[in-house]
């Protein structure tokens, strides 16, 4: 594909330049995503990308490029009726690159072209995908590429019979697009029409083959590649998994089952039992960074909207295609809460102690995301004059790189769009990545200040 070739060729050149400049890994990640957004914006502004035949505005192009690269799914123009096949290919390429991450994408291009991955690149891959050690990263890159391609292919094939029966030969392209978008937790769809834009998957709400396939792709993409490696290496024996994999799988299961039961009991009462079950399960899965929907979100009650906001901020797992504070962060905070309540000296999970640095990082991430969501919601509320809950919903969706919307994004002014773009970018590269890129590592001090007690709670 033309857009893939352009990004890969330019990406390799830029990667070489970055290596010579010896930027920190945090700044490389930020710069890499920014470069993909820049080239994606440029391509989307070409007349060939827009169905109107006229160049898309810079505002529409950069918002779409940011949303695609940050695998969010918030859009200001309907993907199917607003962009041509070329524009959709550009968007899908950005989704794939953004889902895998710029470091992994660069390493993949290097392997394909026969180049060696340097020790520095292996170290960046380790930090990007939350790997326990730097050894074996080349093998992991090959494993991730294989898992990604096979999963996306199987997902597309599973949906083709239904989509081809509905749309004819165009169903093949629809299946491929939806499969990649779902696995990368992007939430983009190309099912809309000029008469009915922004429909997402509402026309397939009662179709198990589509709903279940998309749900599985979202979950598989959201649990993280190293969890998959753990599963394959240990052949499904849970006791042998690393603590991180155990936490990710158990927390993911809990965050699917409990919300699904909640939505089944309190929402979708007018639907038949089978469709109500599918809608509840799908909403539970998609809220944590996928962005598809099978029912109109405007019908949700306010408590359900608030619950959805919480799920969106939690997001997926580290080293995955998903965003949010991550399932591990959420579980570490719960474990620390339990340690305080039961007066334990240390926080632990699955028979392993959690070091204080991890607990502090989890607390910092939680405070950052919640604080930004609340402030962003207040800013949009004042700028747009829209109810605060709707604005908070949109900001949480952007920060968690989810893409679910109350329908207000297309009508937002430029300033509000900038806020959401910044949130999407921060949500994808990671809040601490931005902080660490902007600050200097002072290292550990051998001296300590005198301590004094302070009352809390």
Legacy VTK file of the C-alpha trace (Angstrom):
# vtk DataFile Version 3.0
C-alpha trace
ASCII
DATASET POLYDATA
POINTS 457 float
0.000 0.000 0.000
1.230 3.470 -0.891
0.614 4.987 2.522
2.316 2.061 4.283
5.340 2.384 1.999
5.606 6.114 2.588
5.357 5.736 6.359
7.830 2.852 6.481
10.440 4.491 4.253
10.186 7.837 6.011
9.992 6.094 9.363
13.268 4.268 8.804
14.997 7.486 7.768
13.653 9.335 10.787
14.533 6.435 13.078
18.117 6.624 11.829
18.187 10.372 12.517
16.733 9.857 15.993
19.308 7.189 16.788
22.144 9.533 15.831
20.715 12.234 18.090
20.466 9.706 20.962
17.132 10.902 22.268
15.637 9.215 25.311
13.289 6.307 24.656
10.374 8.380 25.985
11.033 11.188 23.500
11.513 8.716 20.663
8.064 7.211 21.306
6.450 10.662 21.373
8.286 11.804 18.243
7.460 8.570 16.434
3.723 8.928 16.995
3.899 12.605 16.034
5.623 11.717 12.750
2.959 9.149 11.830
0.247 11.716 12.596
2.042 14.306 10.442
2.292 12.056 7.390
-1.229 10.734 7.907
-2.585 14.279 8.068
-0.739 15.167 4.868
-2.163 12.175 3.003
-5.698 12.769 4.267
-5.573 16.365 3.045
-5.069 15.178 -0.540
-8.212 15.489 -2.713
-7.929 11.764 -3.511
-8.664 10.986 0.149
-11.961 12.847 0.379
-15.218 11.663 -1.213
-16.154 15.243 -1.999
-13.147 15.485 -4.326
-11.941 18.526 -2.435
-9.080 18.595 0.040
-10.186 17.947 3.606
-9.626 20.766 6.055
-6.503 20.627 8.193
-8.693 20.367 11.298
-10.593 17.310 10.012
-7.436 15.647 8.697
-5.289 16.048 11.805
-8.109 15.027 14.143
-8.737 11.876 12.091
-5.008 11.107 11.849
-4.566 11.563 15.599
-7.567 9.383 16.387
-6.387 6.629 14.010
-2.745 6.658 15.114
-3.765 6.730 18.769
-6.276 3.916 18.024
-9.147 5.846 19.557
-12.058 6.015 17.121
-13.435 9.473 17.811
-14.232 11.037 14.423
-15.377 14.382 13.061
-16.531 12.940 9.744
-17.990 9.526 9.009
-15.193 7.192 7.882
-17.264 5.428 5.206
-19.095 8.369 3.649
-16.417 11.003 4.273
-13.258 9.263 3.025
-12.515 7.423 -0.212
-10.984 3.954 -0.434
-7.551 5.606 -0.517
-8.373 7.646 2.577
-9.650 4.532 4.343
-6.411 2.694 3.514
-4.421 5.571 4.981
-6.564 5.446 8.129
-6.229 1.660 8.406
-2.442 1.897 8.005
-2.257 4.419 10.821
-4.455 2.182 12.974
-2.126 -0.775 12.403
1.028 1.243 13.065
-0.502 2.944 16.095
-1.837 -0.326 17.472
1.518 -2.072 17.269
3.379 1.024 18.450
6.040 2.999 16.629
8.945 1.153 18.230
7.608 -2.269 17.265
6.648 -1.014 13.792
10.168 0.296 13.261
11.676 -2.976 14.496
9.347 -4.939 12.201
10.425 -2.920 9.161
14.054 -3.457 10.151
13.593 -7.242 10.335
11.718 -7.335 7.024
14.504 -5.354 5.334
17.150 -7.659 6.805
18.639 -5.164 9.267
19.729 -5.949 12.811
17.884 -4.549 15.817
20.337 -2.664 18.007
20.638 -3.142 21.762
19.127 0.305 22.301
16.109 -0.611 20.168
15.717 -3.852 22.105
15.757 -1.892 25.356
13.043 0.434 24.003
10.971 -2.570 22.965
11.320 -3.971 26.471
9.995 -0.796 28.082
7.290 -0.293 25.437
5.812 -3.766 25.837
6.451 -4.193 29.565
8.772 -7.140 28.992
10.528 -8.652 32.049
13.944 -8.651 30.342
15.678 -7.379 27.226
16.788 -10.835 26.059
14.661 -12.484 23.398
13.192 -9.266 22.024
13.895 -10.218 18.395
11.988 -13.460 18.907
9.188 -11.477 20.542
8.953 -9.080 17.589
8.531 -12.040 15.236
5.973 -13.604 17.595
3.967 -10.369 17.837
3.898 -9.948 14.048
2.757 -13.545 13.615
0.052 -13.326 16.296
-1.204 -10.016 14.905
-1.452 -11.175 11.295
-3.008 -14.553 12.138
-5.554 -13.089 14.572
-6.600 -10.313 12.204
-6.871 -12.779 9.307
-8.965 -15.258 11.294
-11.198 -12.432 12.512
-11.737 -11.166 8.987
-12.519 -14.643 7.645
-15.015 -15.231 10.482
-16.943 -12.085 9.564
-16.791 -12.419 5.773
-19.810 -14.742 5.302
-22.129 -12.313 7.098
-20.682 -9.149 5.583
-20.435 -10.559 2.045
-24.015 -11.774 2.315
-25.055 -8.235 3.257
-22.735 -6.138 1.064
-21.483 -8.493 -1.652
-17.802 -8.417 -2.603
-17.370 -5.190 -0.616
-17.871 -7.341 2.468
-14.282 -8.620 2.108
-12.869 -5.115 2.585
-15.321 -4.438 5.401
-14.238 -7.610 7.192
-10.533 -6.787 6.868
-11.041 -3.203 8.038
-13.213 -4.172 11.020
-10.873 -6.996 12.036
-7.786 -4.781 12.130
-9.702 -1.959 13.789
-11.068 -4.306 16.474
-7.772 -6.074 17.212
-6.024 -2.706 17.496
-8.852 -1.507 19.763
-9.439 1.436 17.417
-13.217 1.488 17.016
-13.231 2.822 13.439
-15.884 1.365 11.132
-16.840 1.880 7.472
-20.500 0.863 7.664
-22.027 4.343 7.540
-23.750 6.013 4.606
-24.406 9.662 3.735
-27.989 9.135 4.930
-26.996 7.225 8.099
-23.482 8.200 9.249
-21.770 7.135 12.482
-23.748 3.892 12.736
-20.895 1.731 14.105
-22.212 -1.863 14.505
-25.831 -1.020 15.351
-27.146 -2.848 12.276
-25.576 -6.087 13.588
-26.750 -5.817 17.200
-28.604 -9.141 16.971
-25.949 -10.946 14.912
-23.788 -13.223 17.128
-21.181 -13.891 14.428
-20.261 -10.191 14.193
-20.721 -9.231 17.853
-18.777 -12.210 19.217
-16.010 -11.957 16.591
-15.466 -8.257 17.300
-15.590 -8.869 21.062
-12.950 -11.603 20.873
-10.685 -9.465 18.713
-10.954 -6.589 21.185
-10.096 -8.829 24.131
-7.223 -10.565 22.327
-5.708 -7.235 21.329
-6.256 -5.778 24.787
-4.578 -8.378 27.007
-1.059 -7.672 25.730
1.407 -9.547 23.559
3.557 -10.779 26.438
0.517 -12.307 28.090
-0.036 -14.179 24.837
3.590 -15.304 24.884
3.106 -16.532 28.449
0.012 -18.484 27.422
1.756 -20.094 24.433
5.018 -20.808 26.283
3.298 -22.408 29.291
0.591 -24.068 27.191
-2.311 -22.621 29.131
-1.125 -23.720 32.608
-2.194 -20.754 34.736
0.020 -21.603 37.714
3.149 -21.193 35.599
2.237 -17.752 34.299
4.086 -14.686 35.498
2.356 -12.593 38.143
1.660 -9.898 35.535
-0.097 -12.346 33.216
-2.169 -13.704 36.104
-3.209 -10.189 37.092
-4.066 -9.233 33.509
-6.167 -12.323 32.792
-8.042 -12.346 36.098
-8.691 -8.594 36.048
-9.799 -8.702 32.400
-12.267 -11.492 33.185
-13.613 -9.558 36.182
-13.981 -6.358 34.152
-15.963 -8.226 31.495
-18.288 -10.289 33.687
-19.251 -7.760 36.373
-20.068 -4.844 34.004
-21.912 -7.225 31.649
-24.156 -8.321 34.525
-24.701 -4.683 35.520
-25.686 -3.597 32.002
-27.922 -6.656 31.592
-29.829 -5.820 34.778
-30.082 -2.039 34.417
-29.997 -1.384 30.652
-31.577 -2.630 27.408
-34.805 -3.792 29.113
-36.787 -3.429 25.879
-34.578 -5.839 23.923
-35.247 -9.577 23.523
-33.259 -11.747 25.952
-30.689 -12.930 23.394
-30.053 -9.447 21.990
-29.974 -7.998 25.503
-27.292 -10.527 26.473
-25.196 -9.712 23.404
-25.569 -5.946 23.923
-24.610 -6.169 27.614
-21.570 -8.347 26.929
-20.437 -6.223 24.010
-20.812 -2.944 25.908
-18.780 -4.413 28.760
-15.970 -5.342 26.358
-15.958 -2.317 24.078
-15.912 0.294 26.859
-12.327 -0.577 27.685
-10.716 1.137 24.668
-12.446 -0.371 21.616
-15.054 2.255 20.731
-17.599 0.205 18.772
-21.220 0.192 19.842
-24.241 -1.924 18.954
-26.834 0.228 20.716
-27.474 3.966 20.873
-25.366 5.294 23.770
-27.672 8.274 24.210
-30.224 5.906 25.750
-27.922 4.987 28.652
-29.015 6.145 32.089
-26.721 8.562 33.943
-25.441 5.872 36.372
-24.545 3.673 33.391
-22.775 6.579 31.712
-20.756 7.134 34.889
-19.929 3.414 35.094
-18.882 3.479 31.433
-16.566 6.443 32.126
-14.831 4.439 34.872
-14.369 1.444 32.558
-13.013 3.666 29.780
-10.408 5.166 32.098
-9.280 1.702 33.268
-8.748 0.532 29.683
-6.765 -2.521 28.608
-3.463 -4.070 29.655
0.185 -2.986 29.341
2.035 -4.022 26.197
-1.234 -4.225 24.245
-3.058 -2.226 21.596
-5.316 -0.712 24.278
-5.098 2.508 26.287
-6.294 3.687 29.696
-4.547 3.509 33.059
-4.297 -0.259 32.414
-5.727 -3.274 34.220
-2.506 -3.834 36.170
-2.561 -0.259 37.522
-6.166 -0.741 38.638
-5.352 -4.053 40.358
-2.240 -2.689 42.096
-4.363 0.139 43.514
-6.962 -2.390 44.707
-4.221 -4.531 46.275
-2.754 -1.498 48.020
-6.234 -0.581 49.280
-6.622 -4.121 50.659
-3.187 -3.935 52.304
-4.158 -0.725 54.104
-7.572 -2.047 55.146
-6.139 -5.310 56.529
-3.097 -3.524 57.992
-0.521 -5.428 56.021
2.987 -3.992 55.806
3.340 -4.782 52.106
1.185 -4.874 49.000
1.138 -8.282 47.346
-0.575 -10.187 44.548
-0.513 -13.928 43.817
2.119 -14.564 46.472
4.463 -11.837 45.211
5.329 -8.512 46.827
4.677 -5.302 44.893
7.559 -2.864 45.375
6.742 0.646 46.579
7.912 2.262 43.321
5.204 0.415 41.391
2.538 1.470 43.887
3.684 5.098 43.602
3.610 4.930 39.785
0.118 3.429 39.857
-1.093 6.211 42.146
0.494 8.882 39.941
-1.083 7.456 36.784
-4.501 7.249 38.445
-4.323 10.839 39.698
-3.149 12.078 36.291
-5.914 10.422 34.259
-8.735 11.222 36.676
-7.551 14.811 37.106
-7.188 15.399 33.365
-10.593 13.863 32.626
-12.311 16.048 35.208
-10.515 19.228 34.090
-11.019 18.450 30.398
-14.704 17.820 30.947
-15.029 21.148 32.755
-13.169 22.936 29.938
-15.431 21.444 27.233
-18.499 22.246 29.323
-17.544 25.943 29.528
-16.421 26.161 25.888
-19.365 24.347 24.302
-22.163 24.914 26.811
-22.902 21.175 26.833
-23.923 19.199 29.972
-20.879 18.252 32.045
-21.527 14.501 32.017
-21.465 14.408 28.202
-18.221 16.402 28.161
-16.655 14.150 30.813
-17.735 11.113 28.777
-15.977 12.456 25.676
-12.786 13.361 27.556
-12.606 9.955 29.270
-13.134 8.316 25.884
-10.217 10.284 24.422
-7.877 9.687 27.381
-8.670 5.975 27.424
-8.295 5.866 23.602
-11.764 4.315 23.507
-13.733 6.194 20.869
-17.217 5.844 22.340
-19.100 9.095 22.002
-22.293 10.804 23.057
-22.400 12.253 19.549
-20.918 15.652 20.345
-17.423 15.300 18.800
-18.315 16.225 15.178
-19.859 19.512 16.318
-17.025 20.635 18.618
-15.138 23.868 17.949
-11.402 23.967 17.186
-10.303 24.519 20.793
-12.332 21.565 22.049
-10.919 19.392 19.267
-7.388 20.342 20.320
-8.145 19.268 23.896
-9.413 15.881 22.704
-6.430 15.428 20.355
-4.006 16.109 23.207
-5.903 13.637 25.379
-5.841 10.959 22.669
-2.111 11.452 22.135
-1.326 11.352 25.841
-3.571 8.327 26.306
-1.761 6.345 23.608
1.874 7.196 24.372
1.223 7.029 28.120
0.974 9.737 30.729
4.244 8.856 32.446
6.004 8.711 29.070
5.110 12.376 28.513
6.172 13.308 32.040
9.475 11.433 31.827
10.183 12.898 28.390
9.738 16.414 29.782
11.755 15.904 32.972
15.318 14.898 33.753
16.218 11.678 35.533
18.055 12.790 38.677
18.718 9.236 39.780
18.518 7.931 43.323
19.870 10.078 46.106
21.946 8.405 48.795
20.840 10.925 51.383
17.366 11.200 52.848
15.511 14.095 54.394
14.362 13.766 58.001
10.858 12.338 58.210
7.825 13.617 60.045
4.357 12.156 60.471
1.343 13.669 58.712
-2.259 12.705 59.305
-4.272 11.479 56.299
-7.792 10.194 55.875
LINES 1 458
457 0 1 2 3 4 5 6 7 8 9 10 11 12 13 14 15 16 17 18 19 20 21 22 23 24 25 26 27 28 29 30 31 32 33 34 35 36 37 38 39 40 41 42 43 44 45 46 47 48 49 50 51 52 53 54 55 56 57 58 59 60 61 62 63 64 65 66 67 68 69 70 71 72 73 74 75 76 77 78 79 80 81 82 83 84 85 86 87 88 89 90 91 92 93 94 95 96 97 98 99 100 101 102 103 104 105 106 107 108 109 110 111 112 113 114 115 116 117 118 119 120 121 122 123 124 125 126 127 128 129 130 131 132 133 134 135 136 137 138 139 140 141 142 143 144 145 146 147 148 149 150 151 152 153 154 155 156 157 158 159 160 161 162 163 164 165 166 167 168 169 170 171 172 173 174 175 176 177 178 179 180 181 182 183 184 185 186 187 188 189 190 191 192 193 194 195 196 197 198 199 200 201 202 203 204 205 206 207 208 209 210 211 212 213 214 215 216 217 218 219 220 221 222 223 224 225 226 227 228 229 230 231 232 233 234 235 236 237 238 239 240 241 242 243 244 245 246 247 248 249 250 251 252 253 254 255 256 257 258 259 260 261 262 263 264 265 266 267 268 269 270 271 272 273 274 275 276 277 278 279 280 281 282 283 284 285 286 287 288 289 290 291 292 293 294 295 296 297 298 299 300 301 302 303 304 305 306 307 308 309 310 311 312 313 314 315 316 317 318 319 320 321 322 323 324 325 326 327 328 329 330 331 332 333 334 335 336 337 338 339 340 341 342 343 344 345 346 347 348 349 350 351 352 353 354 355 356 357 358 359 360 361 362 363 364 365 366 367 368 369 370 371 372 373 374 375 376 377 378 379 380 381 382 383 384 385 386 387 388 389 390 391 392 393 394 395 396 397 398 399 400 401 402 403 404 405 406 407 408 409 410 411 412 413 414 415 416 417 418 419 420 421 422 423 424 425 426 427 428 429 430 431 432 433 434 435 436 437 438 439 440 441 442 443 444 445 446 447 448 449 450 451 452 453 454 455 456
